[in-house]
Structures are given as C-alpha cells and as structure tokens.
Amino acid sequence: MDAGNVVRTIFYSSALLLRAPGMLIKYKMKRRGAVNTFKREMIACGVPVQEAEELARGYPFDLGDLMSLMRTGS
C-alpha cells in the first residue's frame, strides 16, 4: 500500500468515526417516529391500545438487531 492510499484510508476512517454518532442518533429518532406512527395507525384501525403497544414493541430493526447483524457479518 502506498502513502496516498494510507492517507486516504485514515482520512475516510476518521470522517466515518466523526459522522457515526450523528448517524446513530438520527436513526434512533427516525425509528422512534416510525414506531409511534405504526402504533397510532393500528389504534386508528381499531386495534386495542394494549395490543397496538405490544405489536409496536416488536417493530423490526431495533438498533441492537442491526449491531448484532454487523458483528456476525451476515
């Protein structure tokens, strides 16, 4: 690997490290909004509130699920 590639790798890695916290917070906030909208729509369609809350807890792709997928490499 020549010096140019090393410098580019360090630059892009540090840029990703600086952006990662913002990306995680943005993902968490958007997911929270999606779960609330899902629950609100279920209640509007006539699903009882307790069932809607239970279904919303099972809403796919929590941040922990994504992290475990990244760790396993699947």
N, C-alpha and C positions, 0 to 999 in steps of 0.2 A: 504494500500500500504506500503510495507516495504522499508527500507532505500535504498536497492540495486536498486529497481525499480525507486525510486525518482532520484537517482544519474544518472541512465541510461537515464531517460526521460530528465533531464536537459542537459546531455551531447549531446544527439542526437538533441534536440531542438536548442541548441547553434550551433552545427555543421550545421544544416539546415539554420539558420539565417546567418551564415558566408558565406555559399555557394550560397544563394539566389540571391544576386546582380549579381554575375558572370553568374549564370544560366539565369537570365533575359536578360543580355547584349548579351549572346551567342544566345538566342532565337531571339532577335531583329535583330541581324546581319544575322542569317541564313534565317529569314523570308524576310529580305530586298533582299538578294541574290535570293531567290526563286521568289519574285515578279518581279525582274529585268529579270530573265531568262524567266519567263512566258511572260512578255511583249515583250522581244526580239524574242521569238518563234512565238508569234502572228503576229508580224510585218513581220517575215520571211515567214510566211504562206500567206501573202497578206492582212492582216487586216490593214486598215488605222491607222496611228500613233495615232490620237486623240482617235479613238475607242479602240485601244490597251491600251492606258493610262487610259481610263475610266474603262475598264474591269479589269485592274491591281489594280485600287483603290478598287474594290470590291473583291479582292483576300481574300479568307476565313482566319479566325482565326487571327485577329489582337490581340495584347496583351490585349487591353481593353475588347474584347469579352471574352477572357479566364478568365480575372479577374472577370467580371460580372458573368460568369458561376460558378466560385468558390464561390462568395458571395452568390448566390442564392441556391447553393447546388444541382443543377440539373445535 
